[in-house]
Amino acid sequence: MIDQEQPGQGYSITKRRGWVAALLLISLFLLTNVAILLMVGIHMGGDSLRYVGGAENLLRGSPLQERQAHYTGYLLLIAFCRVTGIGLPGVIAIQLIMAGLAASALYDLGRKLHGESAGLFAAGLFAANPDIARWNAYILTDSLYISFVTLAVWSVYKAFKLRRHWYVLAVAVLVAATLIRPNGSVLILVSLLYLSSYLKPRTLSWLVISAILLASMLSALALLRFYTLQYSDNPVIALRYGTTGISEWGVLMPSEPEPFAGEWTDLIGYVARHPLASVRLCAKRVAIELVHARPFFSFKHNALLLATLPVIYLTALMGLKLNRNRSLTRLIVLTIIAHLAVVAATYADWDGRFLLYVLPLICLLSSCALASLIARCARALSVKYMREPAQAEDGSAIAVIK
């Protein structure tokens, strides 16, 4: 007799598979991060003393020094861990928790975008990526910011779809991201543009978008003026001297006889006089960040990056094409473009950290293509075996029960 499937059996199997997949992802995430922590321990980077010292200033009630005020959210986290007695290990633990939440958000976004398989691939690529996971062991802002970029996209999309209390969560995530790193301000801009694009009527939508872009440009100029007055390594000077972030890959820019003071007005004038050279510099900065390889990385490290990243980018473009009409895709693409625009306007990070802010979202699009390709292969195999009769050992066809 052929066993009949009992009511609810399919649901139980599906649910069981979901739990197995979740346990595998959690195990993969823990294995990757525990292995890194065992190898390097709690690691201090070049800017770690800035954050630890800033937290101490907050606890003493002393004024923040130099750029410490730009990272108030991270300083508050370190100060909280000091006050509660969990110290720097507590900071690492919180970074791991937020990374776990980001992996869950990627699963949910992938599931909404292209099905459960895409969600599993997206979460898996995030959980098993050692280049991302290694920053969880650092007392630096990068681990949290990588997580908050994904969480911002997830919460804004939830607010767009479900509204009500999700708006509160989205605002809280965006504010937190901005307090962790100044880059978080582009997430606010992206969210406003994304939500404004769906206003009715369309005329109102375009008016609001134009107002947001104008206000953003004015704010950027004001920020640039403050930056040039406060710091020597300002983006105006970086443009004039072709700074890309990697000294070996600098760009020779057109020289000018007049002195270059480094004011924001000099930036506008220089770009107007040398538009092609300025665009070439910006494009090279973005290319350097996307390539992710560096002259000072080991041969094996660079070889691995050059072997995997082109595949990820190609499949991400395929995933973009598959879901080009989805509102979530627009939010993802806007977020990626905004962060790359910051790189174009400033510099590529020397160790490639700026790419990692949006790499989980790129992998999310890539996961959609991977899920689609695997589904096609499975369907092709299924059709092949359904159509071809089975063969007996003597070569004669035998009956197959469908």
Summary of the structure (lengths in Angstrom):
residues: 402
radius of gyration: 24.9
end to end distance: 15.6
largest distance: 93.2
contacts: 1201
relative contact order: 0.09
helix: 76%
strand: 1%
